[in-house]
Amino acid sequence: MSETFSCVLHPDFAELKESATATVTSVARKCFEARIPRRQRGKLPVASRMAGGIWQHYDLSRRLAMLDADPKETPLLILNRYANWDYVANMMCNDVAITLESINSYVATAWFPASLQGYMTIEQGNRAEALTLATKDIDMQTAAIEGLFLRNLQGEKVGAVVVGTFEAIPEKIGRHCIVHGKPVAFGAFSLISSQDSETAIIAALTIHQELYHHDNQ
C-alpha cells in the first residue's frame, strides 16, 4: 500500500502529515532543518532542504526496505511545476538584460528543474532511473510511474517508486506575481509499491496535487 508523507513549512515550524494514519506533527523549523548538515543548508534551495528533512524525519530508507525495495536501486519521480525558480528570485528584476547577466541561462534551464532530482540521487547514493516532470496531468504522471518500475524476468513489477513534489514559491519572480498571498513552501514524498493498484496510485498523486492549493492562500 502506498504511503505519503507531506510537509508545509511555516515561518517558525514545519507541519508534517502521514497519510496512512492521518497523523499531523508540528516540528520547530530550526529542528526540522537541522536534519540537513549545517555546511549544506546555505547551498541548497528550500525545496531540497525540505525534501531532505522529510526523508530523514520519516526514515524513508527503512520504509522502502520494508517494501522489499533497495533505497539505492529505487526509481525516483519528481513532480514540480515551478522548477525551483525561487532560488534566483532575488536576482531577477524588470530589466531582462540585467536578469540574463545575473543568471546563467544553462543553469536556469537545465539545473533548476532537476536540482531536487540531483540532490536526492546523490544524497541517497541512488543508481536507479530518475525523472523530473512539470505537469499536473495525472494520466501522464501515472504512466511515468508505471514506466519507472523495475521488472523481474517475467516482466512483473517489483520494488517501489519514490514520487516527490517539493515547491518553495516566492511571491514574485522578477515582475511576475506567482502567488496571491504570502510565499509558500510545501512538499511530499509517496512510496508507491509494485503491489499498489492504479486507484491507490492516483489517490497518492491527488495528495501531491492538492498541496498546490497553498499557493492560492
C-alpha positions in Angstrom: 0.0 0.0 0.0 1.3 3.4 -0.9 2.3 5.8 1.8 2.5 9.6 1.5 4.4 12.0 3.8 3.8 15.7 3.4 5.1 19.0 4.8 4.0 22.6 4.8 6.7 25.0 6.0 5.6 27.9 8.2 7.9 30.7 9.4 8.5 29.0 12.8 7.6 25.4 12.3 7.1 22.5 9.9 3.7 20.9 9.7 4.2 17.2 8.9 1.5 14.7 7.9 1.5 10.9 7.4 -1.4 9.8 5.1 -1.7 6.2 6.4 -2.6 7.4 9.9 -3.6 11.0 9.2 -1.2 11.9 12.0 -0.2 15.6 11.9 3.0 16.6 13.7 4.4 20.1 14.3 8.2 20.4 14.5 10.1 23.6 15.2 11.5 24.7 11.8 15.0 25.1 13.3 14.9 21.5 14.4 13.5 20.3 11.1 16.1 22.0 9.0 18.8 20.8 11.4 18.4 17.4 9.8 20.4 18.8 6.9 24.2 19.2 7.7 25.0 22.8 8.5 27.5 23.1 5.7 24.9 22.1 3.1 22.0 24.3 4.3 23.0 27.6 2.8 23.8 26.0 -0.6 20.5 24.2 -1.0 17.2 25.6 -2.2 14.4 25.5 0.3 12.7 22.7 -1.6 15.8 20.4 -1.4 16.2 21.1 2.3 12.6 20.3 2.9 12.9 17.0 0.9 16.0 16.0 2.9 14.2 16.9 6.2 11.2 14.7 5.4 13.3 11.8 4.2 15.3 11.8 7.5 12.3 12.6 9.8 10.3 9.6 8.5 13.3 7.4 7.8 12.1 6.6 4.3 15.1 4.4 3.5 13.9 2.0 6.2 10.3 2.2 4.9 11.5 1.3 1.4 13.3 -1.7 2.7 10.0 -2.8 4.3 8.5 -2.8 0.8 11.4 -5.1 -0.4 12.9 -2.1 -2.2 16.6 -1.3 -2.1 16.8 2.5 -1.5 19.9 2.7 -3.7 18.0 1.0 -6.6 14.6 2.6 -6.3 13.5 4.8 -9.2 12.6 8.4 -8.4 10.0 10.6 -10.0 9.9 14.4 -9.1 6.8 16.4 -10.0 7.4 20.1 -9.8 5.6 22.9 -11.7 7.7 25.9 -10.6 11.2 24.3 -11.3 12.8 25.9 -8.2 12.9 29.4 -9.6 12.7 30.7 -6.0 16.5 30.0 -5.8 17.2 33.0 -8.0 14.1 35.1 -7.4 16.1 37.8 -5.7 18.5 38.1 -8.7 15.6 38.8 -11.2 14.3 42.2 -12.0 12.2 44.1 -14.5 15.2 44.6 -16.8 15.6 41.4 -18.8 19.2 42.3 -19.8 20.3 42.6 -16.1 18.5 39.4 -15.3 20.2 37.5 -18.1 23.6 38.8 -16.9 22.9 37.7 -13.4 21.6 34.2 -14.1 23.4 31.8 -16.3 20.9 30.5 -18.9 22.2 27.0 -18.8 21.8 26.8 -15.1 18.3 28.3 -15.3 17.0 25.9 -18.0 18.9 22.7 -17.1 19.9 22.8 -13.4 16.9 24.4 -11.6 14.2 22.0 -12.9 16.2 18.9 -11.9 18.1 20.2 -8.9 15.9 18.3 -6.4 16.3 15.1 -8.5 20.1 15.5 -8.5 20.2 16.3 -4.7 18.1 13.2 -3.8 20.0 10.9 -6.2 23.4 12.0 -4.8 22.3 12.2 -1.2 20.9 8.7 -1.3 23.6 7.2 -3.5 20.8 6.2 -5.8 21.8 4.3 -9.0 18.2 3.8 -10.4 16.4 5.8 -13.0 15.3 9.3 -12.0 12.9 11.7 -13.9 11.5 15.2 -13.3 8.2 16.2 -14.8 6.5 19.6 -14.8 2.9 18.6 -15.4 -0.4 18.2 -13.5 -1.7 15.6 -15.9 -2.3 12.6 -13.6 -2.5 10.2 -16.5 1.0 11.3 -17.6 2.3 11.0 -14.0 0.7 7.5 -13.7 2.3 6.4 -16.9 5.7 7.7 -15.8 5.4 5.7 -12.5 4.5 2.6 -14.5 7.4 3.0 -16.8 9.9 3.5 -13.9 9.1 0.3 -12.0 11.9 -2.3 -12.1 10.8 -5.6 -13.6 11.7 -9.3 -12.9 12.5 -11.8 -15.6 8.7 -12.4 -16.1 8.2 -8.7 -16.7 6.3 -8.2 -13.4 6.8 -5.0 -11.4 9.0 -5.3 -8.3 10.1 -3.0 -5.6 8.8 0.6 -5.4 9.0 4.0 -7.0 9.5 7.2 -4.9 7.4 10.1 -6.0 8.3 13.6 -4.7 6.8 17.1 -5.1 8.6 20.0 -3.4 7.9 23.6 -4.1 9.1 26.9 -2.5 7.1 29.6 -4.3 8.1 33.2 -3.8 5.5 36.0 -4.0 7.2 37.3 -7.2 9.8 36.2 -9.7 11.1 39.4 -11.3 8.0 41.4 -12.1 5.7 38.4 -12.3 3.3 37.7 -9.3 3.3 34.0 -8.7 1.0 33.6 -5.7 -1.9 35.6 -4.4 -0.9 35.6 -0.8 2.4 35.1 1.1 5.3 33.0 -0.2 4.7 29.3 0.5 6.8 26.1 0.7 5.3 22.6 0.7 6.1 19.1 -0.4 5.5 15.4 -0.2 7.1 12.0 -0.8 5.0 9.0 -1.8 6.3 5.4 -1.7 4.5 3.6 -4.4 4.7 -0.2 -4.1 4.6 -2.6 -7.0 1.5 -4.1 -5.4 -0.4 -0.8 -5.5 -3.5 -0.6 -7.7 -4.0 2.2 -10.2 -6.6 3.6 -7.9 -4.1 3.8 -5.0 -1.5 5.4 -7.2 -4.0 8.1 -8.3 -5.0 8.7 -4.7 -1.4 9.3 -3.8 -0.9 11.7 -6.8 -4.0 13.6 -5.8 -2.5 14.4 -2.4 0.5 15.9 -4.3 -1.8 18.0 -6.5 -3.8 19.2 -3.5 -0.7 20.7 -2.0 -0.9 23.4 -4.7 -3.9 25.0 -3.0 -1.4 26.5 -0.7 -0.2 28.8 -3.5 -3.6 30.5 -3.6 -3.9 31.3 0.1 
